[in-house]
Every structure is written in C-alpha cells, then in structure tokens.
Amino acid sequence: MFISPMLLDSREKPFSDPSYVFEPKMDGHRLILSKSGVETRLFTRNHQDCTRQYPELYAVPVSGDVVLDGEVCFTDPETGQEDHELVMERLQLTKKKAIRSFAEHRPVSYRIWDILFLRGRDLRNLPLVRRRAILEAALQENDYFKLVTQTDGAGEELFQLIVEQSGEGIVAKRKGGLYVSRRSHDWLKIIHYKEENVWIGGFDKAGFGWLAYKEGDDGVRRPAGRIEEGMSPLQKKEFMVVSRELITHEDADYVYLEPQLQAKVKYRNWTRHGMLRDAVFVDFITS
C-alpha cells in the first residue's frame, strides 16, 4: 500500500520550542515501506516502485502488517558521512547482479521517523508523539532499520551540532501534528547551507539557469554546476543586459560568457565530481 508522504515546509534559521521535536535531516531519498504478510514493497515519494533496488530491506523487523515513512541512506564507512550520490546511483541500477553486489558490499540502511499503519490500524490521525511511541515499541532496530533520533525542544543546539559535523541540517516537527499527505507547516526543514563565491560563465538558452565556475588554486576557472534559484526578476533582467557584452560563443544549449561576473551562492555540498549541489544565488559581488 502506497501513501503519499507528508512534505516539509522550509525555514531559514533554526529555533527552539518545547512544542516541537527536532531530528537530523537525512541525506538520502524518501522511502515509503509497506509490509503485508510476507510481501514488502518499497516506494519513492513520487510513487516509483523501487522494491527490487534494495533487497537488504525486505526483512522488516516489525511484527504484522505495517507502513513506514523514512529515508534510504548510505553512510561511507571511511568518513562517517552520508553519501547522497551513491544512494541515487543505487536507485538507478537495473541489473540484478549489480544490485545484489551493492546490497552485499555497500548496503543501505532505512532511517525511519514515522509509522502510518500497524496491523490494520490507521495511525495518521494520532499526534506525532503518540505515533513515535508506537513506532519505538514496534520496531526492532538492526543494521538495516534504524530510528531517526529526536531532540526535545532544543533545535538551535542540535543545529549547531549538525553544523560541526558537516551534516545536512535539521527537521522540526510539531509534537501534536497529524500525518497529512501534503506539504505542512507542522514539519519544517532548516538546511545547513554553505557559501561560495563563483564566476558566472554562461547561461541556459531555455532560461533555467546560469553556469557557475570556480577558480582553483592554480588560477584556472573550472565548471562548478548550475545556479537555478534565488534570482529576482530584476536581477535576471540586469544579468541579461550586462551579459550581452561578454558573449564569447554558444552551442545548442548554452551561451558562454567571458567570466567577469562574480556571485555569491549558497549550496548544500560539493559532489564527488566537483559540482555545487543545489546552488542558490545570493547576490552579485561588486568590486
């Protein structure tokens, strides 16, 4: 049984509030798990059936039929950090042999934060703290199934700890909130963004983004991804006016510029390929 997941609103800065619990934000992909009898089915947030991708998650340590909500994660054993890219690569695997190899040598874990059904009972109209108590009693944690830890009230303290650990951010959840299959103010994500100065070296002809370049220690500017969010209509208009004087060449998809425009962006992290992940424009840098 698939249930459309509850989605998070955003908040810029961390806060503390005794009416909330706070969780570290996981860095994998959302997973709704449904176990009915001996069958386990796995779904992404968009209802994509990904059951065959994660055979290590078939044996659910809960007695009876259950529907769970959480995140599939892979933790790098060398760094202790969650590897978002590896999880997304795993999701795209199609060959059974490759899937079995990853399940054996680089298994994922399911980080669980909610329980929606248990043994035929719909739990979604119970407050969060009651659902959490039922989840803790029902789940027998192991290497593949783990509860997401919660901090009561002290969101700022948890966020500072996450920053020190270079984590993804935190999620704030109202204790009395019900589970709804839509975006809700009862769940708030506060992302730990970093900042970087980049050069803008081009733009998408379709109008979806600017090309970012990062200057290395050797003075060479290399591609660093795309900036697709954060620009106001006025900033976009100003950019197009200035960029006309900087065009060097173009291809079917992009117009390339002499990199004279510099901008500050915020981003989640650097990918293994040296690209900014989820870069958001903050402002132009003027000399």
C-alpha positions in Angstrom: 0.0 0.0 0.0 1.4 3.4 -1.0 0.6 6.5 1.0 1.6 9.9 -0.4 4.1 11.3 2.1 3.9 14.3 4.3 6.1 17.1 2.8 8.1 19.7 4.6 8.0 23.5 4.5 11.2 25.4 4.9 12.6 27.8 7.5 15.8 29.8 7.1 17.1 29.8 10.7 17.0 27.2 13.5 14.8 27.7 16.6 14.0 26.1 19.9 10.4 25.4 21.0 9.1 22.9 23.6 6.1 22.1 21.3 8.5 20.6 18.7 10.9 17.7 18.4 13.9 18.1 16.2 15.6 15.5 14.0 18.8 15.5 12.0 17.9 15.8 8.3 18.8 12.6 6.5 20.7 12.8 3.1 19.3 10.0 1.0 15.9 9.6 -0.7 12.4 9.3 0.8 11.0 5.8 1.1 7.5 4.6 2.0 7.8 1.0 3.1 4.7 -1.3 3.1 4.8 -4.8 4.5 1.7 -7.0 4.0 2.0 -10.6 5.0 5.3 -11.9 3.6 5.5 -9.2 0.9 7.5 -6.0 1.3 7.0 -3.1 -1.2 9.2 0.0 -1.4 8.2 3.3 -3.0 9.8 6.7 -3.6 7.9 9.8 -2.6 6.6 10.0 -6.2 5.2 6.5 -6.1 8.0 4.9 -8.1 8.2 1.2 -7.1 11.8 0.6 -6.1 11.4 -2.7 -4.3 13.9 -4.5 -6.5 16.6 -1.9 -5.7 17.0 -2.7 -2.0 16.8 -6.5 -1.3 18.5 -5.8 2.1 15.3 -4.1 3.2 12.9 -7.0 2.6 13.1 -8.5 6.1 11.2 -5.8 8.1 11.8 -6.1 11.9 8.1 -5.3 12.7 5.5 -7.9 13.7 2.5 -7.8 11.5 1.5 -5.6 8.6 3.0 -2.1 8.6 3.5 1.1 6.6 6.6 3.1 7.5 8.0 6.5 6.4 11.7 7.3 6.3 14.8 7.7 4.2 17.1 5.3 2.4 20.7 6.3 3.3 24.3 5.1 2.7 27.0 6.0 5.2 30.5 6.0 3.9 32.4 3.8 6.4 35.6 5.8 5.9 34.2 9.2 6.5 31.1 8.5 8.5 29.2 10.9 6.2 26.1 10.1 4.3 26.6 9.8 0.6 23.6 11.2 -1.3 25.2 10.5 -4.7 25.7 6.8 -4.1 22.1 6.3 -2.9 20.8 8.0 -6.1 23.1 5.9 -8.2 21.8 2.8 -6.5 18.3 3.8 -7.2 19.1 3.9 -11.0 20.6 0.4 -11.1 18.8 -2.1 -13.4 21.0 -5.2 -13.5 20.2 -7.8 -10.8 23.9 -8.8 -10.4 24.9 -5.2 -9.7 22.0 -4.7 -7.2 23.0 -7.9 -5.4 26.6 -6.8 -5.2 25.8 -3.4 -3.8 23.4 -5.0 -1.3 26.1 -7.3 -0.1 29.1 -4.9 -0.1 27.6 -1.5 0.2 24.3 -2.0 1.9 21.9 0.9 2.6 20.0 1.5 5.8 16.4 2.7 6.3 16.2 5.6 8.7 12.6 5.6 10.0 10.8 8.6 11.5 7.1 7.6 11.3 4.6 4.8 11.3 1.4 5.2 9.4 -0.4 1.8 9.6 0.2 -1.1 12.0 -1.8 -4.4 11.9 -4.7 -2.9 10.1 -4.9 0.3 12.2 -4.6 3.7 10.6 -2.3 5.8 12.8 -2.2 9.0 10.8 -4.8 10.8 12.9 -2.8 10.3 16.1 -0.5 13.1 17.2 3.2 12.7 16.3 4.3 11.9 19.8 1.8 9.0 20.0 2.9 7.6 16.6 6.5 7.8 17.7 5.8 5.8 20.9 4.1 3.1 18.8 7.0 3.1 16.3 9.6 2.7 19.1 7.6 -0.2 20.6 7.0 -2.0 17.2 10.4 -1.7 15.6 13.3 -4.0 16.5 16.3 -2.0 15.2 19.2 -3.7 13.4 21.9 -2.7 10.9 19.4 -2.1 8.1 16.5 -0.5 10.1 17.2 2.4 12.4 15.1 5.0 14.2 15.9 8.7 13.4 16.9 10.2 16.7 14.9 13.1 18.2 15.8 16.1 20.4 13.0 17.6 22.5 12.7 21.3 22.1 16.4 22.3 21.6 16.5 22.9 17.9 19.3 25.5 18.0 21.6 23.2 20.0 21.0 20.3 17.6 21.6 22.6 14.5 24.9 23.7 15.9 26.0 20.1 16.4 24.9 19.3 12.8 27.0 22.2 11.5 30.0 21.0 13.4 29.6 17.6 11.9 29.1 19.0 8.4 25.6 17.5 8.3 22.6 18.3 6.0 20.5 20.3 8.5 17.6 19.6 10.8 13.8 19.0 10.7 11.4 20.5 13.2 8.2 18.6 13.8 5.2 19.8 15.9 4.5 17.2 18.6 0.8 17.4 18.2 0.8 17.3 14.5 -1.2 14.7 12.5 0.1 13.0 9.4 -1.2 14.6 6.2 -0.3 13.6 2.6 0.7 17.2 1.6 3.1 20.0 2.5 2.5 21.1 6.0 3.8 23.8 8.4 3.9 21.1 11.1 7.2 19.8 9.5 9.9 22.3 8.8 13.3 21.8 7.2 16.3 24.0 8.2 19.1 23.4 5.8 22.8 23.8 6.7 23.9 25.8 3.7 27.5 26.8 3.0 28.5 29.8 0.9 30.9 30.2 -2.0 32.0 32.9 -4.5 31.8 31.8 -8.1 32.1 33.2 -11.6 29.2 33.2 -14.0 30.4 31.8 -17.3 27.3 31.3 -19.3 23.5 30.7 -19.2 21.0 28.2 -20.4 19.2 29.2 -23.6 16.0 27.7 -22.2 16.3 30.2 -19.3 16.6 27.7 -16.5 20.0 28.6 -15.1 23.4 30.2 -15.1 26.7 28.3 -15.4 28.9 28.6 -12.4 32.7 28.4 -12.5 35.1 28.1 -9.5 38.7 29.3 -9.6 41.2 26.8 -8.4 44.5 27.3 -6.6 46.2 27.2 -10.0 44.1 30.2 -11.2 42.2 28.1 -13.7 38.4 28.5 -13.6 36.5 25.2 -14.0 32.8 24.3 -14.3 31.1 24.1 -10.9 27.5 23.4 -11.8 24.3 25.5 -12.4 22.6 28.2 -10.4 18.8 27.9 -10.9 17.2 29.5 -7.9 17.4 32.7 -5.9 17.5 35.3 -8.6 14.8 38.0 -8.6 13.2 39.1 -11.9 15.2 42.4 -11.6 18.5 40.5 -11.2 17.7 38.3 -14.1 17.0 41.4 -16.3 20.2 43.1 -15.1 22.2 40.0 -15.9 20.9 39.7 -19.4 21.7 43.3 -20.1 25.3 43.0 -18.9 25.9 39.6 -20.4 25.4 40.8 -24.0 28.8 42.4 -23.8 30.5 39.3 -22.5 29.4 36.6 -25.0 32.2 34.5 -26.4 30.4 31.7 -28.2 27.4 29.4 -27.9 26.2 25.9 -28.7 22.8 24.2 -29.0 22.1 24.6 -25.3 24.2 27.3 -23.8 25.5 30.8 -24.3 29.0 31.2 -22.9 30.5 34.3 -21.4 33.8 35.8 -20.5 33.7 35.1 -16.8 33.8 38.7 -15.4 30.6 38.5 -13.3 31.1 37.1 -9.8 28.3 36.0 -7.5 27.9 34.6 -4.0 25.9 31.4 -3.8 24.7 29.1 -1.0 24.8 25.3 -1.5 24.4 22.0 0.3 27.8 20.4 -0.5 30.3 19.6 -3.3 29.6 16.5 -5.3 32.3 13.9 -6.0 32.6 15.4 -9.5 33.4 18.9 -8.1 30.0 20.4 -8.7 27.9 22.6 -6.4 24.8 20.7 -5.1 21.6 22.8 -5.1 23.3 26.1 -5.7 21.1 29.1 -4.9 22.0 32.7 -5.9 22.5 35.1 -3.0 23.9 38.3 -4.7 26.3 39.7 -7.2 29.7 40.6 -5.9 30.9 44.0 -7.0 34.5 45.3 -6.7 
